[in-house]
């Protein structure tokens, strides 16, 4: 009987201690975050990685980084008795963006942490297309494009800590961005071909922004 009472006391104390622990961020907390779409084709998305560092319970520095590369090749003409060999079409893209910012969190509840904040956006993207062709002899055409993006976003969001140091969140905001397109450059290895430079323009975007997926993060 005494052993049963002692075990029950220990169990109650352990449960009480677990619920008494801090669920949310404290000064010195850090966290990483991914995007979560439970009903989508890809439930976990790594559309960039976000890191936060809390200088206090209510203040945090954040930075989101995205690096992406994609490449594909299509055979436009097969080899054989014609002796032409394979003529390929290759395309590749590279994207990079970094978004440093600050957050101000409010008291909320034991598990809820609403916040507002702002971030700066700096982005770069490029694309290259190469087409192997054949006339009297084989040659290659190449087209390069690129762009630079700068922006500023005002943010509002909420984190809900459903377990110790683990949260789900949502975020939306309003932002401004300026995109400058680099000149398009076309080159060819064909005999007598000259480079062609085509100036591109720029664009301005102003409007609401939203993260269409649930944010899933953990403190450490």
For each residue, the residues with C-beta under 8 A, 3 or more apart:
1: 4 5
2: 5 6
3: 6 7
4: 1 7 8
5: 1 2 8 9
6: 2 3 9 10
7: 3 4 10 11
8: 4 5 11 12
9: 5 6 12 13
10: 6 7 13 14
11: 7 8 14 15
12: 8 9 15 16
13: 9 10 16 17
14: 10 11 17 18
15: 11 12 18 19
16: 12 13 19 20
17: 13 14 20 21
18: 14 15 21 164
19: 15 16
20: 16 17
21: 17 18 164
22: 26
23: 110 111 161 163 164 165
24: 57 108 110 111 113 159 161
25: 29 31 54 57 60 105 113 219
26: 22 29 54 57
27: 54 55 56 57
28: 54
29: 25 26 53 54 219 220
30: 51 52 53 54 219 220
31: 25 51 52 217 218 219 220
32: 49 50 51 217 218 220
33: 49 50 51 52 169 215 216 217
34: 44 45 46 49 215 216 217
35: 44 45 46 47 211 213 214 215 216
36: 43 44 45 168 213 214 215 216
37: 40 42 43 45 212 213 214
38: 43 214
39:
40: 37 43 45 213
41:
42: 37 45
43: 36 37 38 40
44: 34 35 36 216
45: 34 35 36 37 40 42 213
46: 34 35 49
47: 35 66
48: 64 65 66 97
49: 32 33 34 46 64 65 66
50: 32 33 62 63 64 215 217
51: 30 31 32 33 62 63 64 65
52: 30 31 33 60 61 62 103 217
53: 29 30 60 61 62
54: 25 26 27 28 29 30 57 59 60
55: 27 59 60 61
56: 27 59
57: 24 25 26 27 54 105
58: 104 105 106
59: 54 55 56 102 103 104 105
60: 25 52 53 54 55 102 103 105 115 117
61: 52 53 55 100 101 102 103
62: 50 51 52 53 99 100 101 102 103 117 119
63: 50 51 98 99 100 101
64: 48 49 50 51 97 98 99 119
65: 48 49 51 97 98 99
66: 47 48 49 95 96 97 98
67: 95 96
68: 93 94 95 96
69: 92 93 94 95
70: 92 93
71: 90 91 92 93
72: 90 91 92
73: 88 89 90
74: 88 89 90
75: 78 86 87 88 89
76: 87 88 89 131 132
77: 84 86 87 134
78: 75 86
79: 82 83 84 85 86
80: 83 84
81:
82: 79
83: 79 80
84: 77 79 80 87 134 138
85: 79 138
86: 75 77 78 79 132
87: 75 76 77 84 132 133 134 138
88: 73 74 75 76 130 132
89: 73 74 75 76 129 130 131 132
90: 71 72 73 74 128 129 130 131
91: 71 72 127 128 129 130
92: 69 70 71 72 127 128
93: 68 69 70 71 125 126 127 128
94: 68 69 125 126 127
95: 66 67 68 69 123 124 125
96: 66 67 68 123 124 125
97: 48 64 65 66 121 122 123 124 149
98: 63 64 65 66 121 122 123
99: 62 63 64 65 119 120 121 122 153
100: 61 62 63 119 120
101: 61 62 63 117 118 119 120 153 155
102: 59 60 61 62 117 118 119
103: 52 59 60 61 62 115 116 117 155
104: 58 59 115 116 117
105: 25 57 58 59 60 108 113 114 115
106: 58 113 114 115
107:
108: 24 105 111 112 113 114 158
109: 112
110: 23 24
111: 23 24 108 160 161 162
112: 108 109 158 159 160 161
113: 24 25 105 106 108 158 159 160 161 167
114: 105 106 108 156 157 158 159
115: 60 103 104 105 106 155 156 157 158 159
116: 103 104 154 155 156
117: 60 62 101 102 103 104 154 155 156 157
118: 101 102 152 153 154 155
119: 62 64 99 100 101 102 152 153 155
120: 99 100 101 150 151 152
121: 97 98 99 149 150 151 152 153 175 177
122: 97 98 99 149 150
123: 95 96 97 98 148 149 150 151
124: 95 96 97 146 147 148 149
125: 93 94 95 96 146 147 149
126: 93 94 144 145 146 147 182
127: 91 92 93 94 144 145 146
128: 90 91 92 93 142 143 144
129: 89 90 91 142 143
130: 88 89 90 91 140 141 142
131: 76 89 90 140 141 142
132: 76 86 87 88 89 138 139 140
133: 87 138 139 140 141 190
134: 77 84 87 137 138 139
135: 139 190
136:
137: 134 191
138: 84 85 87 132 133 134
139: 132 133 134 135 188 189 190 191 193
140: 130 131 132 133 188 189
141: 130 131 133 186 187 188 190
142: 128 129 130 131 186 187 188
143: 128 129 184 185 186
144: 126 127 128 184 185 186
145: 126 127 181 182 184 200
146: 124 125 126 127 181 182
147: 124 125 126 179 180 181 182
148: 123 124 179 180 182
149: 97 121 122 123 124 125 177 178 179 180
150: 120 121 122 123 177 178
151: 120 121 123 175 176 177 178 205
152: 118 119 120 121 175 176 177
153: 99 101 118 119 121 173 174 175 176 209
154: 116 117 118 173 174 175
155: 101 103 115 116 117 118 119 171 172 173
156: 114 115 116 117 171 172 173
157: 114 115 117 169 170 171 172 215
158: 108 112 113 114 115 169 170 171
159: 24 112 113 114 115 167 168 169 215 217
160: 111 112 113 167 168 169
161: 23 24 111 112 113 164 165 166 167
162: 111 166 167 168
163: 23 166
164: 18 21 23 161
165: 23 161 218 219 220
166: 161 162 163 216 217 218 219
167: 113 159 160 161 162 215 216 217 218 219
168: 36 159 160 162 214 215 216
169: 33 157 158 159 160 214 215 216 217
170: 157 158 211 214 215
171: 155 156 157 158 210 211 215
172: 155 156 157 208 209 210 211
173: 153 154 155 156 208 209 210
174: 153 154 207 208 209
175: 121 151 152 153 154 205 206 207 208 209
176: 151 152 153 204 205 206
177: 121 149 150 151 152 204 205 206
178: 149 150 151 202 203 204 205
179: 147 148 149 202 203 204 205
180: 147 148 149 202
181: 145 146 147 200 201 202 203
182: 126 145 146 147 148 200
183: 197 198 199 200
184: 143 144 145 197 198 200
185: 143 144 195 196 197 198
186: 141 142 143 144 195 196 197 198
187: 141 142 193 195 196
188: 139 140 141 142 193
189: 139 140 193
190: 133 135 139 141 193
191: 137 139
192:
193: 139 187 188 189 190
194:
195: 185 186 187
196: 185 186 187
197: 183 184 185 186
198: 183 184 185 186
199: 183
200: 145 181 182 183 184
201: 181
202: 178 179 180 181
203: 178 179 181
204: 176 177 178 179
205: 151 175 176 177 178 179
206: 175 176 177
207: 174 175
208: 172 173 174 175
209: 153 172 173 174 175
210: 171 172 173
211: 35 170 171 172 215
212: 37
213: 35 36 37 40 45
214: 35 36 37 38 168 169 170
215: 33 34 35 36 50 157 159 167 168 169 170 171 211
216: 33 34 35 36 44 166 167 168 169
217: 31 32 33 34 50 52 159 166 167 169
218: 31 32 165 166 167
219: 25 29 30 31 165 166 167
220: 29 30 31 32 165
